[in-house]
Amino acid sequence: MKKLLLLLLSIVSISTTFYGQAIEQPKEKQQAHYNINKFKQLNEELPTPNKQHTASGAPGYEYTQQQVDYKMEIVLDEEKNKLFGEETITYHNNSKDNLEYLWVQLDQNVRAPDSKTNDIKGGGPDILYTPSKFTKSFMGKPFQGGFNIEYITDAANHNLSFMINSTMMRIDLPKPLASGEKFIFNIKWWYNINDYTSERGRSGYEPFPDGNNLYIIAQFFPRLAVYNNVEGWQNMQFWGRSEFALEFGNYDVSITTPKDHILNGTGVVQNPKDVFSNKQYKRYQDSKTAYDNPVFIVTPEEALEAEKGKSDKTKTWKMYAENVRDFAFASSRKLIWDAMAIKLSDKTVMAYSLYPNEGNPLWEEHSTRVVANTLKVYSEYTFDYPYPQATSINAKHQGMEYPMICWNGGRPNADGKYTERAKKGMIGVVTHEVGHNFFPMIVNSDERQWTWMDEGLNSFVEILAEYKYDSELFPMVGKPKDITRYMSGDQSQLSPIMSQGGTIFNFGANAYAKPAAALFILRQTVMGPELFDYAFKTYARRWAFKHPTPADFFRTMEDASAMDLDWFWRGWFYTTGNNDIGIKEVKKFYVTDKPTERAENMAKRYGITIDQLPPSLYLVSEDSKEFTDDLKNKKVEDYSLLKSYIDENFSSEEKLKLKAPKYFYELVFEKPGDLVMPIVVEFEYEDGTKERKQYPAEIWRLNDKEVTKVFHASKTITKITVDPDQQTADVDITNNSWPKNKETEFEQFKQNKIKG
């Protein structure tokens, strides 16, 4: 009897699985399904773990990276708009390899007359041409940009052999540089500084009507490329869009400017008494305890007075920065400077903003406060900001980041008034660019190769920081839905996130918005904030001041959360698929103790009679021939079979906790979209109350097209909605409601018309 009961129970179990999920397929179909299985592991896509990048996603015990230290003497010639530089570079070979040569990045060469950057761009005539652009494009007078290398010598001043290949320069070493050794050499160069408002670019100068310039200077010196144990030399050419891969080191930089200029850059000013007036120096010192509100170091009045004339004398700013991957600075006589101190654990960090009077009142009201908020929020989700300061520079139409300093656009109208849109844009760009101090300035991913690892991760944390600064201006509700238009677009214009940055279609959506939306969904819906935040912080801390790869991120997120997320990485990062989950059908069932036709058919399949089935209750559909009206009024606890079982197996206290359902609903979910995602369902009852249920993404593991679930309730359900808050980037919400939502269909129709 016991064996028969076990057999019968296994039959019931098998039949339930058959009915709810699995569909028998021919062998060739099974194999094809395996090959496209959305839950297939990523073992084939990810690199094999090793002693440098481990299977857990952590740096291995043999992990190494190079160090490059720079000592520079820089002269900013405002009259000729030229920059002159001499640098002594100390290259530390911490790898296990002997190096025959060094690769140096010459990013300014992207603007050289013989640059091929414009030649790789397609497209017809522009809508309009400024005189500068017209002469450059059609009259043979291109901007004379690019590095002019005067010499490269070793420590003993012997000339070194070198070869320039566009934006990369190979320096041939006199002998191979052995593991553990260092090599010291010198480079002298100069270049013409571009007007970035007409010539474009990440750095250059902005001319003002009053005859003054605001300089934002970056990529201004020959910089060593990365050599690591994943790629070897990272010497991809710079075509102007994908950014940089750089080594950490210490920077000792002296910058000579006109005497009336105000300057700040990466690191800390070493000679503040020499470069500030007495009043400015006192304010500079006092600002270190200004924890409540920003205070001026250089006032608006002082900036207005300085911009009226130009000094023919110079002064030298001495800057020093430890353990940074790059260096940049801004300089102008037009700059106001305000400051605010921030407490992070047991240390004080300075938040600075430098901006012309044209940026006020917007910048005075918000910039430094936004810098402070960004450092606090990012520190909460990653690690305490380790550097002594972070600076926001107001530069027209800009948004670019460097260690401890960034350029940010956003200005009010000439009358000082600004819209909420302008305010939101300015706060957003400051948050984003300051946030880059964490990704990739500290968590030092390869931007040239994997743009999403800095832009996408940063754009995600940016959402949290903006919400903290102003929750009304930056609400978090419905965030992922903004990416649906892109994800449902023309597949020929989409690229997987895991594409090299220079080859991406729709760069902003692909490298910024889509990975940020993916991580937002991963945090809010798939993993939950507690698990996600711990894993994300683990990744940030493991790879701070190191070179992580995508595999290190994917593996750490799983390693620190005990969640298999290969299905998520595969769908969101390796494909261009989208999410579309809908409700195909809903049926109401009632309980009966009479065997149904389905039960009889099951018994026949297994060669037994209906009488041999164990005493059971059955669910009968409201639209089946077995349904009778009296079942509507029958309570499940009225059935003696169930009542006897409960009396025999539950105590009085346990009985009080039991809740007998009255209605049973068969829900058939369909998935026209390619991605597998959790199913978030909201049930609305006849009395107006609501209840939510979330089914994990693994519900699709055995059937990628549709799944069936049974949901029980004590009240009649009047409405069912999939993804009620649009939190899973569902590209088609017309199939998300039962009964069909006509208003939603109309809204979707309007969206489709807009796309068309």
C-alpha positions in Angstrom: 0.0 0.0 0.0 2.9 2.4 0.9 4.5 1.7 -2.5 1.2 2.3 -4.3 0.8 5.6 -2.4 4.3 6.7 -3.4 3.6 5.8 -7.0 0.4 7.7 -7.0 2.0 10.7 -5.4 4.8 10.7 -8.0 2.2 10.5 -10.8 0.4 13.5 -9.3 3.7 15.4 -9.1 4.7 14.5 -12.7 1.3 15.4 -14.1 1.4 18.8 -12.3 4.8 19.5 -13.8 3.6 18.4 -17.2 0.5 20.6 -17.0 2.4 23.7 -15.6 5.7 23.8 -17.4 7.5 21.0 -19.3 6.5 20.1 -22.8 8.1 16.9 -24.3 10.0 17.6 -27.5 11.8 15.6 -30.1 15.6 15.0 -29.5 16.6 17.5 -32.2 14.3 20.1 -30.7 15.7 19.5 -27.2 19.2 20.0 -28.5 18.3 23.2 -30.3 16.6 24.4 -27.1 19.7 23.7 -25.1 21.8 25.7 -27.5 19.7 28.8 -27.1 18.8 28.2 -23.4 18.6 31.6 -21.7 19.9 30.0 -18.5 23.0 28.5 -20.1 26.1 29.4 -18.1 28.6 32.0 -19.2 31.6 29.7 -19.0 32.2 29.9 -22.7 32.0 33.8 -22.8 34.1 34.6 -19.7 37.9 34.2 -19.6 39.3 31.3 -17.7 40.1 32.3 -14.1 43.7 32.5 -13.1 46.0 33.6 -10.3 45.6 37.3 -11.2 41.8 37.4 -11.8 40.2 34.6 -9.8 37.0 32.6 -10.2 35.4 34.5 -7.3 36.0 37.8 -9.1 38.6 39.0 -6.7 42.2 39.9 -7.5 44.5 36.9 -7.2 47.6 36.5 -5.1 49.7 37.0 -8.3 47.9 40.1 -9.4 50.2 42.9 -10.5 50.0 46.3 -12.1 52.5 48.9 -13.2 53.2 52.3 -11.5 54.1 55.4 -13.4 55.3 58.6 -11.7 55.4 62.0 -13.4 57.3 65.2 -12.5 56.3 68.0 -14.9 57.0 71.6 -15.6 54.1 73.2 -17.6 53.8 76.7 -19.1 50.4 78.1 -20.2 51.0 80.7 -22.9 47.7 82.7 -23.0 48.8 85.1 -25.7 49.6 82.4 -28.2 47.3 79.7 -26.8 50.1 77.2 -26.6 51.1 74.8 -23.9 54.7 73.9 -23.3 55.8 70.9 -21.1 58.7 68.9 -19.9 58.3 65.7 -17.9 60.4 63.2 -16.2 58.7 59.8 -16.1 59.6 57.0 -13.8 58.2 53.7 -15.1 58.0 50.8 -12.5 57.8 47.3 -14.1 55.9 45.4 -11.5 54.8 42.7 -13.9 56.6 39.3 -14.2 57.5 40.2 -17.8 60.6 41.7 -19.4 59.5 44.7 -21.5 61.3 45.6 -24.8 59.5 48.9 -25.3 57.0 51.3 -23.8 53.8 52.5 -25.4 52.8 56.2 -24.7 49.4 57.8 -25.5 49.5 61.0 -27.5 45.8 61.9 -27.4 46.3 65.4 -28.7 47.2 63.9 -32.0 43.5 63.2 -32.6 43.5 66.9 -33.6 46.7 66.8 -35.8 46.3 67.9 -39.4 47.0 64.3 -40.6 44.6 62.7 -38.1 42.3 60.0 -39.6 39.6 60.6 -37.1 37.3 62.5 -39.5 38.0 60.0 -42.3 36.4 57.1 -40.4 33.1 59.1 -39.9 30.3 58.8 -42.4 27.4 61.1 -43.1 26.4 63.9 -45.5 26.6 67.7 -45.2 26.1 69.3 -41.8 23.0 71.5 -41.3 25.2 74.5 -40.6 28.9 75.5 -40.6 30.6 78.2 -38.4 33.3 80.1 -40.4 35.9 78.2 -38.4 34.4 74.8 -39.2 33.8 75.7 -42.9 37.5 76.7 -43.5 38.6 73.6 -41.6 36.3 71.3 -43.6 36.6 72.7 -47.1 39.4 75.2 -47.5 42.4 73.3 -46.4 43.1 75.2 -43.3 42.8 72.6 -40.5 43.6 73.4 -36.9 47.4 72.8 -36.4 46.9 70.5 -33.4 48.7 67.5 -32.1 51.9 67.0 -30.0 55.2 68.4 -31.2 57.8 66.2 -29.6 61.1 68.1 -29.2 63.1 65.2 -27.6 63.0 62.0 -25.6 66.0 61.1 -23.5 66.9 58.7 -20.8 68.1 59.7 -17.3 71.6 60.3 -18.7 70.2 62.6 -21.4 70.9 60.1 -24.2 68.4 60.2 -27.0 65.9 57.4 -27.1 64.6 55.9 -30.3 60.8 56.3 -30.8 58.1 55.8 -33.4 54.8 57.6 -33.5 51.8 55.8 -34.9 48.9 58.3 -34.8 47.8 58.6 -31.2 50.3 56.1 -29.9 54.1 56.3 -29.5 56.5 53.4 -29.0 59.7 54.2 -27.1 62.3 51.6 -27.7 64.3 50.7 -24.6 68.1 50.4 -24.7 67.7 47.0 -23.1 64.7 45.0 -21.9 63.3 46.3 -18.6 63.3 43.4 -16.2 60.6 42.6 -13.7 61.0 44.7 -10.6 63.2 47.3 -12.4 62.3 50.9 -13.2 63.2 53.1 -16.1 63.5 56.9 -16.0 63.2 59.1 -19.1 62.3 62.6 -20.2 60.0 64.1 -22.8 59.8 67.7 -24.0 56.8 68.8 -26.1 54.4 71.6 -26.9 51.1 71.9 -28.7 48.5 74.5 -29.8 45.5 74.7 -27.5 42.2 74.3 -29.3 39.1 76.4 -28.9 36.9 73.5 -27.8 33.7 75.6 -28.4 34.4 75.5 -32.2 37.0 72.7 -32.6 35.2 70.5 -30.0 37.1 68.1 -27.7 37.4 67.2 -24.1 39.8 70.0 -23.3 41.0 73.4 -24.6 39.8 76.9 -24.0 36.6 78.8 -24.0 36.8 82.4 -25.3 34.6 85.0 -23.7 33.3 88.2 -25.3 35.4 90.2 -22.8 38.6 88.9 -24.4 39.4 86.4 -21.6 39.7 82.6 -21.9 38.8 79.8 -19.5 41.2 76.9 -20.0 40.3 73.3 -19.2 43.5 71.4 -19.8 43.6 67.6 -20.1 45.3 64.9 -22.1 48.0 67.5 -22.3 51.0 65.4 -21.7 52.4 62.1 -23.2 50.9 59.4 -20.9 51.9 55.8 -20.5 49.5 53.2 -21.8 48.5 50.3 -19.5 50.4 47.1 -19.5 48.6 44.3 -17.6 48.2 40.6 -17.3 44.9 40.5 -19.4 45.7 42.4 -22.6 49.4 43.1 -22.4 49.9 46.6 -23.8 46.6 48.4 -24.1 47.6 50.4 -27.2 44.3 50.8 -29.1 44.2 54.0 -31.1 42.3 57.0 -29.7 39.6 58.0 -32.2 38.1 60.7 -30.1 35.1 58.9 -28.4 36.2 55.9 -26.3 38.3 57.1 -23.4 41.4 56.0 -21.6 43.2 53.2 -19.9 45.8 54.5 -17.5 48.2 53.5 -14.7 48.3 54.8 -11.2 51.2 56.9 -10.0 52.3 60.1 -8.2 52.3 63.5 -9.8 54.5 66.5 -9.0 53.4 69.3 -11.3 54.4 72.9 -11.6 52.2 75.1 -13.8 53.1 78.6 -14.8 50.2 80.9 -15.7 49.5 84.6 -16.0 49.8 86.1 -12.5 46.1 87.1 -12.3 44.9 83.6 -13.1 43.1 81.3 -10.6 43.9 77.6 -11.0 43.0 74.2 -9.5 43.7 70.7 -10.7 44.3 67.2 -9.7 45.9 67.0 -6.2 46.5 69.7 -3.7 48.1 73.2 -4.1 51.5 73.0 -2.4 52.2 76.8 -2.3 48.9 78.5 -1.6 50.6 81.5 0.0 52.4 82.2 -3.2 49.4 82.1 -5.5 46.6 83.6 -3.4 46.2 87.1 -2.1 46.4 87.4 1.7 42.6 87.5 2.0 42.2 84.6 -0.4 44.8 82.5 1.5 42.9 83.1 4.8 39.6 82.1 3.2 41.4 79.0 1.8 42.5 78.0 5.3 39.1 78.9 6.9 37.2 76.8 4.3 38.7 73.6 5.7 36.1 73.9 8.6 33.2 75.1 6.6 31.0 72.0 7.1 27.5 73.6 6.8 27.6 75.7 3.7 30.0 76.7 0.9 32.2 79.7 1.5 34.2 81.8 -1.0 37.9 81.5 -1.5 37.8 83.8 -4.5 34.7 86.0 -4.5 32.5 87.0 -7.4 33.7 90.6 -6.9 37.4 89.6 -7.1 36.7 87.6 -10.3 34.9 90.6 -11.9 37.8 92.9 -11.1 40.4 90.5 -12.3 38.8 90.0 -15.7 39.0 93.7 -16.5 42.7 93.5 -17.4 45.5 91.1 -18.2 48.7 90.8 -16.2 52.0 90.5 -18.2 53.6 88.7 -15.2 53.4 85.1 -14.2 53.2 82.8 -11.2 53.7 79.1 -10.7 51.2 76.8 -9.1 52.7 73.7 -7.5 50.4 70.7 -7.4 51.0 67.3 -5.9 48.8 64.1 -6.2 49.4 60.6 -4.9 48.1 57.4 -6.4 46.1 58.9 -9.3 45.7 57.7 -12.9 45.8 61.0 -14.6 46.2 64.8 -14.1 44.2 67.8 -15.4 43.8 71.4 -14.4 41.7 74.5 -15.1 42.9 78.1 -15.2 41.4 81.6 -15.9 41.3 85.1 -14.3 37.5 84.9 -14.5 37.2 82.1 -11.9 35.2 82.4 -8.7 36.2 79.7 -6.2 34.0 78.4 -3.4 34.5 75.5 -1.0 32.9 73.2 1.5 34.3 70.7 3.9 32.9 67.2 4.2 33.3 64.6 6.9 33.8 61.1 5.6 34.4 58.7 8.5 37.5 60.1 10.3 38.8 62.4 7.6 37.8 65.8 6.0 37.5 66.1 2.2 37.1 69.4 0.4 34.4 70.0 -2.2 35.3 72.8 -4.5 33.7 74.7 -7.4 35.3 77.1 -9.8 33.2 79.1 -12.2 32.9 82.5 -14.0 30.3 85.0 -13.0 28.4 83.8 -16.1 27.6 80.7 -14.1 25.8 82.5 -11.3 23.4 82.3 -9.5 23.0 78.6 -10.5 26.5 77.5 -9.7 26.8 79.4 -6.4 23.5 77.8 -5.3 24.2 74.2 -6.3 27.6 73.1 -7.6 29.6 72.6 -4.4 26.6 71.2 -2.5 26.1 68.7 -5.4 29.8 67.8 -5.2 29.5 67.1 -1.4 26.3 65.1 -1.8 27.9 63.0 -4.6 31.0 62.1 -2.6 28.8 61.2 0.4 26.4 59.0 -1.5 29.0 57.2 -3.6 31.1 56.6 -0.5 28.0 55.0 1.1 27.6 52.5 -1.8 31.3 51.8 -2.5 34.1 53.1 -0.2 35.0 56.3 1.5 36.4 58.8 -1.1 40.2 58.5 -0.5 41.4 61.7 -2.1 41.7 65.1 -0.4 39.4 67.1 -2.7 37.0 67.0 -5.6 36.5 70.0 -7.9 33.8 71.0 -10.3 34.7 73.5 -13.1 32.0 75.3 -15.1 32.9 74.9 -18.7 30.4 75.6 -21.5 28.8 72.5 -23.1 31.1 70.2 -21.2 30.9 67.0 -19.2 34.2 65.3 -18.7 36.1 63.8 -15.7 39.6 63.4 -14.4 40.9 62.5 -10.9 39.7 65.1 -8.4 38.5 67.5 -11.1 35.8 67.6 -13.8 34.3 70.0 -16.4 30.6 70.6 -16.2 28.2 72.6 -18.4 25.1 74.4 -17.4 24.6 78.2 -17.1 21.7 80.5 -16.5 20.4 83.0 -19.1 22.2 86.3 -19.5 19.7 87.8 -17.0 20.6 85.2 -14.4 17.3 83.3 -14.6 17.2 79.6 -15.3 14.5 77.0 -15.8 14.0 73.8 -13.8 15.2 71.9 -16.8 18.5 73.9 -16.8 18.9 73.3 -13.1 18.2 69.6 -13.4 20.7 69.3 -16.3 23.4 71.1 -14.3 22.9 69.1 -11.2 22.9 65.9 -13.3 26.1 66.6 -15.1 28.0 67.6 -11.9 26.8 64.5 -10.1 27.8 62.3 -13.0 31.2 63.7 -13.6 32.1 63.9 -9.9 30.9 60.3 -9.6 33.5 59.3 -12.1 36.1 59.8 -9.4 34.9 56.3 -8.2 34.4 54.8 -11.7 36.9 54.7 -13.4 39.4 57.0 -11.6 39.7 54.6 -8.6 38.0 51.4 -9.8 40.2 51.6 -12.8 38.5 49.8 -15.7 39.6 50.0 -19.3 37.4 52.7 -20.8 38.8 52.3 -24.3 37.7 48.7 -24.3 34.6 48.5 -22.0 32.9 51.9 -21.9 30.0 50.6 -19.9 32.2 49.6 -17.0 32.7 53.3 -16.1 29.8 55.1 -17.8 27.2 52.5 -17.0 28.2 51.8 -13.4 28.6 55.5 -12.7 25.2 56.3 -14.3 23.6 53.8 -12.0 25.0 55.2 -8.8 24.3 58.7 -10.1 20.6 57.8 -9.9 20.9 57.2 -6.2 22.9 60.3 -5.6 20.5 62.6 -7.6 17.5 61.2 -5.7 19.3 62.0 -2.4 20.0 65.5 -3.5 16.5 66.3 -4.7 13.9 63.5 -4.8 11.3 65.7 -6.5 13.5 66.8 -9.3 15.0 63.2 -9.6 12.3 60.7 -8.7 13.2 57.0 -8.8 9.8 55.8 -9.7 9.6 54.2 -13.2 13.3 54.7 -14.0 13.9 51.7 -16.2 11.0 52.5 -18.6 13.1 55.3 -20.1 15.3 52.7 -21.9 12.4 50.8 -23.6 12.2 53.0 -26.7 15.9 52.2 -27.4 15.6 48.5 -26.6 12.6 48.1 -28.9 14.3 49.9 -31.8 15.7 48.8 -35.1 18.0 45.8 -34.3 20.4 46.8 -37.1 21.2 49.9 -35.0 21.7 48.1 -31.7 24.9 46.7 -30.2 25.3 44.4 -27.2 26.7 46.3 -24.2 29.7 44.0 -24.4 31.0 45.8 -27.5 34.2 47.8 -27.7 33.3 51.4 -27.1 34.3 52.7 -30.6 32.0 50.3 -32.4 28.8 51.0 -30.5 25.6 52.3 -32.2 23.6 54.8 -30.1 26.6 55.4 -27.8 24.7 57.2 -25.0 21.9 54.7 -24.7 24.1 51.7 -25.0 27.0 52.7 -22.8 25.2 54.8 -20.2 21.5 54.3 -20.0 21.1 50.6 -20.7 23.7 49.3 -18.3 22.4 51.8 -15.7 18.8 50.5 -16.2 20.1 46.9 -16.0 21.8 47.5 -12.6 18.7 49.4 -11.4 16.5 46.5 -12.2 19.1 44.1 -10.7 19.0 46.0 -7.4 15.3 46.9 -7.2 13.7 43.8 -8.7 16.0 40.8 -9.2 18.3 40.8 -6.1 16.8 43.3 -3.7 18.7 46.3 -2.3 20.3 44.4 0.6 21.9 41.7 -1.5 22.8 44.0 -4.4 24.4 46.7 -2.2 26.6 44.3 -0.4 27.8 42.6 -3.6 28.3 46.0 -5.4 30.3 47.4 -2.5 32.4 44.2 -2.5 33.3 44.7 -6.1 34.2 48.3 -5.6 36.4 47.6 -2.6 38.1 44.6 -4.2 39.0 46.6 -7.3 39.7 50.0 -5.9 43.1 51.2 -7.3 43.2 48.1 -9.6 42.3 47.2 -13.2 39.0 45.1 -13.2 37.5 43.3 -16.2 33.8 42.7 -16.9 34.3 39.1 -15.7 35.5 40.4 -12.3 32.3 42.4 -12.0 30.0 39.6 -13.0 31.7 37.0 -10.8 31.9 39.2 -7.8 28.2 40.1 -7.9 27.4 36.4 -7.9 30.2 35.5 -5.4 29.0 38.0 -2.8 25.3 37.3 -3.2 24.8 33.5 -3.7 22.8 34.2 -6.8 23.3 32.7 -10.3 23.0 35.8 -12.5 24.5 34.3 -15.7 21.0 34.5 -17.3 20.9 38.3 -16.5 24.4 39.1 -17.8 23.8 37.1 -20.9 20.5 38.7 -21.8 21.3 42.3 -20.9 25.0 42.5 -21.7 25.6 40.0 -24.5 22.4 40.4 -26.6 20.3 43.2 -27.9 17.1 41.5 -26.8 14.3 43.2 -24.9 11.8 42.4 -22.2 8.1 41.9 -23.0 6.0 39.8 -20.6 2.2 39.8 -20.8 -1.0 38.0 -19.6 -2.2 35.6 -22.2 -5.2 34.1 -20.3 -6.9 34.1 -16.9 -9.3 31.4 -15.8 -11.2 31.1 -12.5 -11.4 27.7 -10.7 -13.4 26.3 -7.9 -12.9 23.4 -5.5 -14.8 20.1 -5.8 -14.4 16.6 -4.4 -15.7 14.9 -7.5 -13.0 13.6 -9.9 -12.7 15.7 -13.0 -12.2 14.7 -16.6 -8.5 15.7 -16.3 -8.1 13.3 -13.4 -9.8 10.5 -15.3 -7.5 11.0 -18.3 -4.4 11.0 -16.0 -5.5 7.7 -14.4 -5.9 6.2 -17.9 -2.5 7.3 -19.0 -0.9 5.4 -16.0 -3.1 2.3 -16.3 -5.1 2.7 -13.2 -8.8 3.4 -12.5 -10.1 6.6 -11.0 -10.9 4.7 -7.8 -7.2 3.9 -7.3 -6.4 7.6 -7.0 -6.0 8.8 -3.4 -9.0 10.7 -1.9 -8.5 14.2 -3.3 -9.9 17.6 -3.9 -10.0 18.9 -7.5 -10.0 22.3 -9.2 -12.6 22.8 -11.9 -12.7 25.7 -14.3 -15.6 28.1 -14.4 -16.0 27.6 -18.1 -15.8 23.7 -18.1 -18.8 21.4 -18.5 -18.1 20.0 -15.0 -18.7 23.4 -13.3 -22.0 23.9 -11.5 -23.3 27.1 -9.8 -23.4 25.5 -6.4 -19.6 25.3 -6.4 -19.6 29.1 -6.1 -21.1 29.0 -2.7 -19.1 26.0 -1.4 -16.4 26.7 1.1 -13.3 24.6 0.9 -13.4 23.9 4.7 -16.9 22.4 4.1 -15.4 19.4 2.4 -15.2 16.6 5.0 -12.0 15.3 3.4 -10.1 18.5 4.0 -11.8 19.1 7.4 -10.8 15.7 8.7 -7.2 16.2 7.5 -6.9 19.5 9.2 -8.4 18.1 12.5 -6.0 15.3 12.5 -2.8 17.2 11.6 -3.1 20.7 13.1 -3.4 22.0 16.6 -6.0 24.6 17.7 -3.5 27.4 17.5 -2.3 26.3 14.1 -5.9 26.1 12.8 -6.4 29.7 13.7 -3.5 30.7 11.4 -4.9 28.7 8.4 -6.6 30.8 5.8 -9.0 29.0 3.5 -9.0 30.4 -0.1 -12.3 30.7 -1.9 -11.2 31.4 -5.5 -8.4 29.9 -7.6 -7.0 31.6 -10.7 -5.0 30.0 -13.5 -2.7 32.6 -14.9 -1.0 32.0 -18.2 1.9 34.4 -18.8 3.4 34.8 -22.2 6.8 36.2 -23.2 7.1 37.7 -26.7 10.4 39.3 -25.6 13.8 37.7 -25.8 14.9 38.5 -22.2 14.0 36.3 -19.2 12.9 38.5 -16.3 11.0 38.1 -13.0 7.2 38.5 -13.3 6.0 41.2 -11.0 2.2 40.9 -10.7 -0.3 43.1 -8.9 -3.8 41.7 -8.0 -6.6 44.2 -7.3 -9.7 42.8 -5.5 -13.3 43.7 -5.6 -13.0 45.7 -2.4 -10.3 47.9 -3.9 -7.4 46.3 -1.9 -4.2 45.2 -3.7 -1.6 42.5 -3.4 1.6 41.8 -5.1 3.5 38.7 -6.1 6.9 38.3 -7.8 7.9 35.2 -9.6 11.7 34.7 -10.0 13.1 34.8 -13.6 13.9 31.1 -13.2 10.2 30.5 -13.8 11.1 30.6 -17.5 13.8 27.9 -17.2 11.8 25.1 -18.8 9.6 27.1 -21.2 10.8 30.3 -22.8 7.5 31.3 -24.3 4.8 30.9 -21.7 4.3 29.6 -18.1 1.2 28.9 -16.1 0.7 29.5 -12.4 -2.2 29.0 -10.0 -3.0 31.9 -7.6 -5.5 31.5 -4.8 -7.5 34.3 -3.1 -10.2 34.8 -0.5 -11.7 37.6 -2.6 -12.7 38.1 -6.2 -9.9 39.5 -8.3 -11.1 42.3 -10.6 -7.8 43.3 -12.2 -4.4 41.8 -12.7 -1.4 43.9 -13.9 2.1 42.7 -14.8 4.9 45.1 -13.9 2.5 47.8 -12.5 5.3 50.3 -11.8 7.1 49.6 -15.1 10.2 48.5 -13.2 11.4 45.8 -15.6 11.8 47.8 -18.8 8.8 46.1 -20.5 8.7 47.4 -24.1 5.0 46.6 -24.7 2.6 47.3 -21.9 -0.6 46.7 -23.9 -0.5 43.0 -22.9 0.2 43.7 -19.2 -3.4 43.9 -17.9 -6.4 41.6 -17.4 -9.0 42.6 -18.4 -7.3 44.5 -21.3 -6.6 48.1 -20.5 -7.9 50.2 -23.3 -6.2 53.3 -22.0 -2.9 51.6 -22.0 -3.4 50.4 -25.5 -4.1 54.0 -26.6 -0.9 55.2 -24.8 1.1 52.5 -26.5 -0.4 53.4 -29.9 0.7 57.0 -29.4 4.2 55.9 -28.5 4.4 53.8 -31.6 3.3 56.7 -33.7 6.1 58.8 -32.1 8.7 56.1 -32.9 7.4 55.9 -36.5 
